[in-house]
Amino acid sequence: MLIENVKNLYLSDMAVKWDEENPEPGWQSALVLKNVSDFEIRSFSGRQGLVSGSSPAILLENISEGLIAESKAEAGCKTFIQVDRAESKNVVLRNNYTAKAAKPVSY
């Protein structure tokens, strides 16, 4: 899911489950926020699209004033959250369950 150019976003109780039997070669991140401010993501669950892929489950680019809380990396997750730090600011990551992610957060 790509969300772009949004202010005041609230997502809650979202899970992304990929089709393991018929994967698409272009699958990447489950959730991508680009140019998003004043946002809150709660109770998200997922991983990257391809088990062998290197995309993060959640990709954040040019974001500000946000919260990601009570979210969960699913089995096979390489990187749970990747933040493009150069253009991103004031983001809080709180109480996320990342034990199944090889890398919880990347900046």
C-alpha positions in Angstrom: 0.0 0.0 0.0 1.4 3.4 -1.0 0.3 6.5 0.8 1.6 9.7 -0.6 1.2 13.5 0.0 -1.1 13.2 3.0 -1.4 15.2 6.2 -3.3 13.8 9.3 -3.2 10.1 8.5 -4.5 7.4 11.0 -4.2 3.7 10.3 -5.2 1.1 12.8 -5.5 -2.7 12.8 -3.9 -3.4 9.4 -2.3 -6.7 8.4 -0.7 -7.5 5.1 -0.5 -11.2 4.2 1.2 -12.1 0.9 0.2 -14.9 -1.5 3.0 -17.4 -0.9 1.9 -19.8 -3.7 1.8 -17.1 -6.5 4.2 -14.3 -5.6 4.6 -11.4 -8.0 8.3 -10.6 -8.8 7.7 -6.9 -8.2 6.4 -7.1 -4.6 8.3 -4.9 -2.2 7.2 -3.1 1.0 3.8 -3.8 2.6 3.4 -0.2 3.6 5.0 2.9 2.1 4.5 6.5 3.4 6.0 9.3 1.2 5.6 13.0 2.0 3.3 12.2 5.0 3.0 14.3 8.1 1.0 14.2 11.3 0.4 10.4 11.1 -0.3 7.5 13.4 0.1 3.8 12.6 -1.2 1.4 15.3 -1.4 -2.3 15.2 0.2 -3.0 11.8 1.4 -6.5 11.0 3.5 -7.6 8.1 6.7 -8.2 6.3 8.2 -7.5 2.8 6.5 -8.9 -0.2 9.0 -11.5 -1.2 10.5 -13.8 1.4 13.9 -13.4 -0.3 13.4 -9.7 -0.9 15.4 -6.9 0.7 12.6 -4.3 1.0 11.5 -3.2 4.4 8.0 -4.1 5.6 7.4 -0.4 6.2 9.2 2.3 4.2 9.1 5.9 5.4 10.3 8.7 3.1 10.1 12.4 3.8 7.8 12.0 6.8 7.3 14.1 9.9 5.4 14.2 13.2 4.5 10.6 13.3 4.0 7.6 15.5 4.3 3.9 14.8 3.1 1.8 17.8 2.1 -1.7 18.9 3.0 -3.1 15.4 4.5 -6.4 14.6 7.1 -7.9 12.2 5.9 -11.2 10.8 8.1 -14.3 10.3 10.6 -13.9 7.5 10.8 -10.1 7.9 14.2 -8.8 6.8 13.9 -5.1 7.9 10.7 -4.0 9.7 10.9 -0.2 9.4 13.2 1.8 7.2 13.4 5.6 7.7 14.9 7.9 5.1 16.5 10.0 7.8 17.8 12.8 5.6 14.2 14.1 5.0 12.4 12.7 8.0 11.9 14.1 11.5 10.0 13.8 14.7 8.9 10.2 14.4 8.3 8.0 17.5 8.5 4.2 17.3 6.9 2.7 20.5 6.1 -0.8 21.8 6.6 -2.5 18.4 7.3 -6.3 18.4 10.3 -6.9 16.2 11.7 -10.2 17.4 10.9 -11.9 14.1 12.7 -9.2 12.1 16.3 -9.7 11.1 16.7 -5.9 11.5 14.1 -3.9 13.5 14.9 -0.4 12.1 17.1 1.0 9.5 18.1 4.7 9.0 
